[in-house]
Amino acid sequence: MFIRAYLRASTKEQNAARAQDELQAFAVARGWTIAANYIENESGATLKRPELFRLLADSHPGDVLLVEQIDRLSRLTAKDWERLKSEIATKQVRIVALDLPTSWVMLTAEQDDLHRRIFEAINSMMLDMLAAIARKDYDSRRHRQTQGIEA
């Protein structure tokens, strides 16, 4: 299992690598080693993210895509989120987000099949909810920006 950290910021003026130390500390605290960092400055509202797809191309079944928060991975529309989730599922990569304990508890605890399936269902639902909230936040900010420009 390789841990692949994905760090993203929306604009070139922002520091996409700012969470690198936090991700590293998180991994070390669990006895994990980050195999590679994939850093890019692209909008989370689009699938046009070369580093994210390079991460997926480099990944093998059982690898981990580590992010600080789900909104670093997705501010996508529901349709695009489904497309990205499908790509991740096809590669059999697990998403682990620092702000989503159900995503990393699954990797650190021994579990029987029942508990593993329950955690997977909960984690999937939480990922979908957080991705939807991230998109709603994105849409709300864009709307407020438009209102401010019109005023």
Long-range contacts (C-beta under 8 A, 24 or more apart in sequence): 1-62, 1-63, 1-64, 2-35, 2-36, 2-59, 2-60, 2-63, 2-64, 3-27, 3-32, 3-33, 3-34, 3-35, 3-63, 3-64, 3-66, 3-96, 4-34, 4-35, 4-36, 4-37, 4-38, 4-55, 4-58, 4-59, 4-63, 4-64, 4-65, 4-66, 5-34, 5-36, 5-37, 5-38, 5-66, 5-67, 6-38, 6-51, 6-52, 6-55, 6-65, 6-66, 6-67, 6-72, 6-73, 7-37, 7-38, 7-39, 7-40, 7-67, 7-68, 7-72, 8-39, 8-40, 8-41, 8-42, 8-44, 8-49, 8-51, 8-52, 8-72, 8-73, 9-41, 10-41, 10-42, 10-43, 10-44, 11-41, 12-41, 14-41, 16-40, 16-41, 19-68, 19-72, 22-68, 22-98, 23-66, 23-67, 23-68, 23-98, 26-66, 26-98, 27-66, 30-104, 30-107, 30-108, 32-64, 34-66, 43-75, 44-71, 44-72, 44-73, 44-74, 44-75, 44-76, 44-134, 44-138, 45-75, 45-76, 45-77, 45-135, 45-138, 46-76, 46-80, 47-76, 47-80, 47-83, 47-84, 53-87, 56-87, 56-88, 56-91, 56-93, 59-91, 59-93, 60-91, 61-91, 61-92, 61-93, 62-92, 62-93, 62-94, 63-91, 63-92, 63-93, 63-94, 64-93, 64-94, 64-95, 64-96, 64-107, 65-93, 65-94, 65-95, 65-96, 66-96, 66-97, 67-95, 67-96, 67-97, 67-98, 68-97, 68-98, 68-99, 69-97, 69-98, 69-99, 69-130, 70-95, 70-97, 70-99, 70-100, 70-127, 70-130, 70-131, 70-134, 71-130, 71-134, 71-137, 73-97, 73-131, 74-131, 74-134, 74-135, 75-134, 75-135, 75-137, 75-138, 76-131, 76-135, 77-135, 78-132, 78-135, 81-128, 81-131, 81-132, 81-135, 85-127, 95-127, 97-127, 97-130, 99-130, 100-126, 100-127, 100-130, 102-126, 103-127
